[in-house]
Amino acid sequence: MTDLSLFELRPPPLQFGGAASTSDPKSGLDSAGPFDLRFGAARKDAIHVGVIGPADMVDSAQKWLTRCDAGIPSFGPATSLRRPFPGFSEVYRKKLIYSAHLSIALTEANSDPIELALSVTDAFVRFQNIIDLYDVALQRLAGRDVNRPDVVLVCLPQSVLDKCRTVERQNTEAERERAKAIRKARASRQTDFFDLLDEVEESEDDFLKRDLRHALKARALAARLPIQIVTPRLLEDGPKSEDPATRAWNFSVGLYYKAGGVPWRLSPPGPETCFVGISFHHYRTKQRHIVQSSLAQAFSSEGEGFAIRGTGVPAEADQRLNVHLSEDQAYDLGMRIIAEYGARTGRSPLRLVIHKTSQFDQAEIRGFRAALGDIPIVSLVTMVPSAFRLVRFGMYPPKVGTICTVNGARTFVYTSGYIPEIETYPGPHIPQPFEVRSIGPEDPLAAATDIFNLTRMNWNTADIRGKWPVTLSFARRVGGILNEYGEMDPDETSFRYFV
């Protein structure tokens, strides 16, 4: 006989600048302002916004900023899902400062370097020309002693998106043979010409696939200047765009965070906790295919986020999704987590929770336990998308935050489903729960609660419909940015450079 136990978590209460506590970011920001209002005199009173792009998009972006500052009404009656945007200064209690002095137009009356860059036939060369064009402008803004922006809007016209969003090619037969020879030489531990080739640092031309957003973010990371990608869908009203007020809410939260602000945070969950998400991403060049481990995200209880890259794991032919760290790699990654956390907070956490979408094997468990031995509470949590389903009486699926245990042995949590705050289920399909498996002193219910709470900690949007916890939601993007950055670890690890 199957024994089912159901439990519904309350929506996680978020903290804002005032006394209000609500699970809806829009409502909290509107009524109580951003959390960092509590910082008092340590908080800046303005955000300086730079703009890079074609002259017409620079002008449109500045008009959009003016529109956001003035406030934008909702289309039709205001609802929980479509809420009017009161205005940037009204919501965040900061001024937006932007002008021609903070902007660089890439097109002029008699010259259009973007059109020239796009006219190149070779897709990889065309891609690199666009990256270099924007990078030069970004370096000019980053190198200023005065009028240096806090965040930069990088405006990409539709022509650039159409021709350079991604580029990809296959290895030639000669390159495949050379890569095969390198793998054989490494396997036999022979030191020969092919091994020497493998030690040469790859250039951009060596990548088999590149992504425009990742490449631009990597250049911004090197310049230590956060950027926000702007496309025509943000600036233009039309059938392909969300309503203006919704766009303004989501845009403003991302802009505020990237400029150094703290929009909201979770209510203190108990012991000071570091939440970590570990993922693996592919690193492919002409000569190598490595599944590179990346510490995609780590967050303190206060919401401070940072990203760290782990060591590489060579890809095997039959590896598929079953990727694991060695004991030494897990130990090294655990030590780096604690070191970075301590450098940012001045202390070690009392509790550390690691999220992964694959099972922890024995080598990983030993490595993490050895590195994190001084942390009082350590939980290793696996989240697996499941075929398990619950059917709720009525027209809606289970509420977000619903937890189901089966025979006291298996635990499932719904992070998508009916959302009480917006009084509907916004998804097109039957929601899929995660199965939660936990190794450590805490039970799966505590692990499921953390997962649900962390779905509300995406500071790149005001939308509460996120399915993944923030520890894992940007994993692929972070890995792609670090690939483009190069083999050296970046000097800056703050998460606002990666979102």
Disulfide bonds with the S-S distance in Angstrom:
none
